[in-house]
Amino acid sequence: SDQPRTVLLVVKPDCPRATHASADIGAVLTKRGLRVLSTQPGPRRPSGQSSPQVEPEFEPVDPEAPIRDVDLVVCVGDDGTVVDTVALIRRADQQLPPVMAFNLNMPGFLTPFTFGDFRAD
């Protein structure tokens, strides 16, 4: 099948906005039955705060270790996040899978989609 089964979600480090956006994207992916690996855990809700959504569960990956068997990469951040992603995959000596990159501020050369685009058909 040509459908992706495993998605690597690469999140810009130390960026709360990217962490929250990745939780939304990851929830959509897991709802569609995809296995989601992530370089960063999802956002933590303060204790006692209720939410209609259940936090998605992502499999953590070590960004220093080679990452293999990924069918699709979704980046949330900026052009630097995309460059870091290529390095992650290349370290595993794997062919680079398709990459979809979402920016959080202004479009870059490598991040043409805004975060709001991920829900579009």
N, C-alpha and C positions, 0 to 999 in steps of 0.2 A: 504494500500500500504506500502511496505517496503522501499520505497524511502524517504530520508529525506526531510522535508519541511522547517525546521527552523535550521539554523546553528549558533552556537555561535563562534565568532572569538575572541580568547583571545590573546592579544598582549602584549609582554614584555614592561612594562612601561619605559618611558624615554629612548627609544632606537629608534632613527630616522630610522635606517635600518629596524627594525621590523615594524614600522609604514608604511613605503613605501612598504615593502613586503606584508603586510596585505591588502593594497589597491589593489594590483595586484590580490591577491587570492580572495578577496571579489568581485572584478569586474567579475571574472570568475564565482563565485557562483551566483551572481545576474543575470548575463547573462543567466544562466541556470534556472532561475525562482525561486531560493531559497530566502527565507526571511533570511536576515543576521543581527544578533545582534552583537554588538562589544563593547569591554571594552574600546576602544580608538577611537577617531575620526580619519579619514584619514588624510594624509599629506595636508598641505596648499601650494598652488602654489603662488609664488610672484605675485602681481597684474601686469597685463599687459603681463604675460607669457602665451602664448597660448599652448594648448595641444590637440593632436588629440583625446585623450580619455576624456570622461566625468567622473568626480569623482563619484565613486559609493556612493550611499546613504545607510548608515547602521543605524539601530536603536540603539541608545546608551543604554547601560545597566549600572546600578550602581553596581560596583564590591563589594560593601558592602551589597547589598540587595540579597535575595535569587533569584536565576535564575531558572525558571521552563520551562517545555515544549520545551526542546531543543532535537533535533533528532541526531545531530552530533556536535562535538566540534573540531575546528581547532585551534591549538596553534602555535604561531609564536614567537620563542624566544629560551629558553634553558630549561634544566630540571626543574629549579625553576618555570618557567612559567607553566609547566605541573602540578607540585605539587600545585601551587596556584589555578589552574583550578579545580582540584579535590575538594579542599576546597570550592570553589564557588558553585559547584553543590551539594555537601553534605550538605551545609547550607540550601538548599532548600528541603532537605529530599527527593530527587529524585534519582532514580537509575541512575548511571553514564552512559551516552550515549557513543557510540564509540568516541574515541579521535584519531585524526591524528595530529601528532606533527612535525613541521619543525624547524630545527635549523638554525642558521645564521652563525655560526662559525664552530665548530667541533662537530661531532655527540656525543651525550651523551647517557646515558643508556635509557632515556625516549624519546629522540628526534632523532630517527634513520634516518629521511629523511632530505636532504638538501633542501633549498628553491627552487633551480632549479628543483627539482623533482616534484613540484606541477603541472607543465605543461605536464609531461609525461603521457602517456596513462595508 
